[in-house]
Amino acid sequence: MKSKVLVVDDDAGVRELLSTMLGDYYDVTQAESGAALRKALGDTPPDLVVLDVNLQDDNGLDLLPQMKKRWPDTEVIVLTGQATLEMALEAGRLGAYNFLTKPFEIQKLIADVKCAIDRKQQTEENTSLRRALETMSGAASPIFRSASMQQVVRTVERIAPSDATVLITGESGTGKEVISDLVHALSTRSKGRLLKINCAAIPRELIESELFGSVKGAFTGAHADRDGYFRQADGGTLFLDEISEMPIDVQSKLLRVLQDQEVRPVGSKNSYKTNCRIIAATNRKPEDAIRDGKLREDLFYRISALSVHLPPLRERRDDIMPLANAFLKRFAAQASRDVRGFKPDAIERLTAFDWPGNIRQLQNEVQRAVLLSEGDEVAAADLSIAESRISASATPAPELDPSFTLLEGVERNAIISTLKETHGNKLETAKRLGIGRQTLYNKIKAYGIETP
């Protein structure tokens, strides 16, 4: 759908020129006067208004506050043939994106229009994400500090508005359920129900009726008709966790439901239309699950039209301490403990550990440390993670450089050690550290690290 641009100018030639130049990219409408603009304020807000100051029946700057009050998210580019510095400053104070003088350069105006609309769209995305995160519980609120997780968020923001099935992959404990929450919260189905089913936790003989429902007498114990998860999630989202643990024969029936958008309860002769979005997840690599006969290949292709992969915590170390601090704050409040943070030796140990259990293990570790710590800060001695599990490299860590703070020294030495492990491969080093390549370059320069 094209972004909407409203051109407000009493010069018909200017209106037609802008409509022609912008019409290939945007949905352009016109208003020839201040009165026409006031009338339009009751309509759907455009993404951008190109506003002339000197209208025959009004002053554009006088109209600007009224417009921003009715259309607060609409960007405005102000045009005038009699520009003054005071006028430009006033336009900026009133919320205009830019101020251009006539005669204007068409390419400059087109570029400004594009930048203004891009900014509006980015603001909308950030607002949508913020609102979605606010609806999630504190226990589930995710941390997106690392470059890899920021990329995950960008992917989720793009795919969430679609109704297409999403497959989330990643090791156990990486936060697949949290991402399913985020996809639902950012989708057009956010006001509907989000139902979750762990396919590995339901007995084989019950999973079909749990998913598709059943009628009275369909099997022993079926004393009444039962709506399955598909019908319960109608208008919302159904999250199928550990889908590769679902029995193969049930997978074939699930595939039929996804293809036909109809579900037939166990023991029934009637089928019912289904209207729920499917989000599936697995901690197995799909190719391995298919090879081992745990996942139907045709079902995989059906559910993986859109996919999100969550990297393990050891590959996004920038997230470790933000996550640890969030967990500490929550568990300290729950236990009424005055534990306010981590000592440097605890931080060093937490950030160096490989976390085979990922975020779930980190959460349990912090909870345990909060309960057992005797001071107001968690020390390394309060942690149960074994020193032998620290760092994937057998090379001992270098001594901390006294010219840096402890945390800076830990970070610098982690970069040095990883560069040694990768034989100077910066792309692989950034990947292992869970940071962006440019971030790595900046840190190498800041810490004076010599590289091959």
C-alpha positions, 0 to 999 in steps of 0.5 A, spaced: 500 500 500 502 506 498 504 512 503 499 517 503 501 525 501 497 531 501 499 537 497 496 544 500 497 549 496 493 555 492 497 555 486 494 549 481 501 549 478 505 547 484 499 542 486 499 538 479 507 538 479 508 535 485 502 530 484 505 528 477 512 528 480 510 524 487 504 520 484 509 514 481 511 513 489 505 515 493 498 516 493 497 524 492 491 528 494 490 535 493 487 541 497 487 548 494 486 552 501 486 553 508 478 551 508 480 545 504 485 543 509 480 544 515 475 540 512 480 534 510 482 534 518 476 529 519 479 524 514 484 519 515 491 522 516 496 522 511 503 520 512 505 527 509 503 534 508 506 538 503 504 545 506 504 552 503 505 558 508 502 563 504 495 561 502 490 566 499 485 564 505 490 562 511 497 562 513 500 555 513 503 556 520 497 558 523 494 551 521 500 547 523 498 546 530 491 544 528 493 539 524 499 536 528 493 536 534 489 532 529 494 528 526 500 528 531 503 522 527 503 526 520 510 529 518 509 536 514 514 539 509 513 547 509 514 551 503 514 558 502 516 563 497 518 569 502 522 565 507 525 568 513 530 565 519 524 566 524 519 563 519 523 557 519 525 556 526 517 557 528 516 551 523 521 547 526 518 549 533 511 547 531 513 540 528 515 541 521 520 536 518 523 541 514 522 548 511 523 549 503 523 555 499 520 556 493 522 555 487 524 549 490 529 543 487 524 537 485 529 532 487 531 535 493 523 535 495 522 528 493 528 526 497 525 530 503 519 526 502 522 520 502 526 521 508 520 524 512 515 518 510 521 513 512 522 516 519 514 516 520 514 508 518 520 507 523 517 511 528 510 507 527 514 500 528 518 502 534 511 504 537 508 498 535 514 494 538 514 498 544 506 497 545 507 489 544 513 489 549 509 492 554 503 487 553 508 482 555 509 479 562 515 481 566 517 474 566 517 474 558 520 481 556 526 479 552 532 483 551 535 485 544 542 488 546 546 484 541 546 485 534 544 478 532 537 479 536 536 486 533 536 482 527 531 477 529 526 483 532 527 486 525 525 480 522 519 479 527 517 486 525 516 484 518 513 478 518 508 479 524 503 482 520 502 477 515 498 471 517 503 466 514 505 460 518 512 461 522 517 456 524 522 458 530 528 454 530 533 454 536 536 450 541 532 449 548 532 455 552 533 460 547 527 464 547 522 461 542 516 461 546 518 469 547 518 470 540 512 467 539 509 471 544 512 477 540 509 475 533 502 474 536 503 481 539 505 485 533 500 481 528 493 483 526 490 478 531 493 481 537 486 481 540 485 474 539 487 468 543 494 466 543 494 458 545 500 454 546 501 447 546 507 443 547 507 437 542 512 433 546 508 433 553 501 431 550 500 423 550 500 420 543 493 417 544 490 424 546 494 429 542 489 428 536 483 430 540 487 436 543 488 439 537 482 437 533 477 436 538 472 430 539 465 428 539 462 424 545 463 417 545 469 418 540 473 414 544 473 411 552 473 417 556 470 422 551 463 423 555 462 430 551 464 434 545 470 437 546 473 443 542 480 442 540 486 447 540 484 449 533 477 451 534 479 455 541 484 459 537 479 461 532 481 468 530 487 468 534 494 464 534 496 457 535 503 456 538 505 448 536 512 448 540 516 442 539 513 440 533 518 435 531 516 431 537 508 430 534 507 423 532 508 422 524 501 420 523 498 426 526 503 430 522 500 428 516 493 430 519 496 437 521 498 438 514 491 437 511 488 442 516 493 447 514 492 446 506 484 445 507 483 450 513 478 445 515 479 441 522 475 435 523 474 433 530 475 425 532 469 421 531 465 426 527 463 426 520 463 434 519 469 439 518 469 446 520 473 452 517 479 454 522 481 461 522 488 461 526 495 463 525 500 457 526 507 458 529 511 452 530 517 451 533 523 446 534 529 445 538 532 440 532 535 442 526 529 441 521 534 437 516 536 432 522 529 431 524 527 430 517 533 425 516 531 422 522 524 421 521 521 426 526 518 431 521 515 430 515 518 434 509 512 436 506 510 439 513 516 442 514 515 446 507 508 448 509 510 451 516 517 454 514 514 459 509 517 464 514 522 462 519 526 465 525 532 462 528 534 464 535 542 464 536 544 460 542 546 465 548 554 463 547 553 467 540 550 473 543 554 475 549 552 482 549 545 479 552 548 475 558 548 481 563 542 485 561 538 478 561 542 477 568 540 484 571 533 483 569 532 476 572 536 479 578 531 485 579 525 480 578 527 475 583 530 479 588 523 483 588 520 476 589 524 474 594 524 480 598 532 480 598 536 487 598 540 484 592 542 490 587 547 487 582 553 483 581 560 484 583 566 484 577 568 477 579 561 474 578 560 478 571 567 476 569 564 468 570 557 470 567 560 473 561 565 467 559 561 461 561 558 458 555 551 456 557 549 450 554 542 451 557 541 458 554 537 463 557 533 458 561 539 456 565 542 463 566 535 464 569 535 459 574 543 460 575 541 468 577 535 465 581 539 461 585 544 466 586 539 471 589 537 466 594 544 464 596 548 471 596 549 474 603 551 481 601 547 486 596 551 483 590 552 477 587 559 474 587 562 469 583 562 464 589 555 465 589 554 462 582 554 454 581 557 454 574 563 450 574 570 453 572 571 448 567 565 450 563 568 457 562 570 459 555 570 454 549 577 455 548 583 451 551 587 457 551 588 460 558 585 467 558 591 473 558 592 477 564 587 483 565 590 489 562 591 494 568 590 500 564 582 498 563 577 497 568 575 490 570 569 490 565 573 493 559 579 488 561 574 482 560 571 484 554 578 486 551 581 479 553 575 476 550 576 479 543 583 477 543 582 470 545 576 469 540 581 472 535 586 467 536 581 461 536 579 464 529 586 465 527 584 473 526 577 472 522 574 478 524 567 476 521 567 469 525 570 473 531 564 477 531 559 472 530 562 468 536 562 474 541 554 475 538 556 482 536 556 486 529 562 486 525 563 494 525 562 493 533 568 489 533 572 493 529 570 499 533 572 495 540 579 493 536 581 500 535 578 502 542 582 497 546 588 498 541 588 490 539 593 488 534 590 483 529 594 479 524 
